[in-house]
Amino acid sequence: MKLDLAKEYKSYYTAKTTPEIVDIGEGKFLTVEGRGAPGGDEFQAKVGALYSLAYGVKMLMKKEGRDFKVAKLEGLWWVDSDRPYMEVPREEWRWKLLIRQPEFVTSEIVEKAKQEVIRKKKMKLVNKVKFERMKEGKCVQILHIGPYSAEPESLAKMRKLMEEENLAENGRHHEIYLVMAYPRKVPEEKLKTILRQPVKKKSI
């Protein structure tokens, strides 16, 4: 049986089209950080390195009889200022890209996969990819359907719920790309993205 993380962690990969408060548990992730516009040279190179390692890990585990589907791409987004990242030029955006891993994947397996990718593909950029745990806890989220440029409409709905519940941001803006524009040419109106924001109660 091939493990499907979208089914194994269904609540992690599911959201409603109206904002809601959820509790997100801990998970293991391959991650890589960078700066600049989505689709730019650095972004594309690091997405390539991230996926190459993710598939490298998958192949090693498959040989051990523990095959799994490579999970959806995710991204944490922020800027080095107090302004919302959507109001800052895309060239100044900071990001951390993530691909979730099964719990049975270890740091030793990831290191072995890195060496395989470097040996076979001569891709030294894979050394920039890290293996780490992440837990966001309480979050406000929504399923955004449509173009990325229309995300501010969904973010406004999330902020409204946060205000009603007296909640403040408690971490970086998080996106999970259930249906992406790349590499296949998917019509913008069919894109599906979970927008997730870690939150905490506002101090009085």
Order of alpha helices (4+ residues) and beta strands (2+ residues): alpha-beta-alpha-beta-beta-alpha-beta-alpha-beta-beta-beta
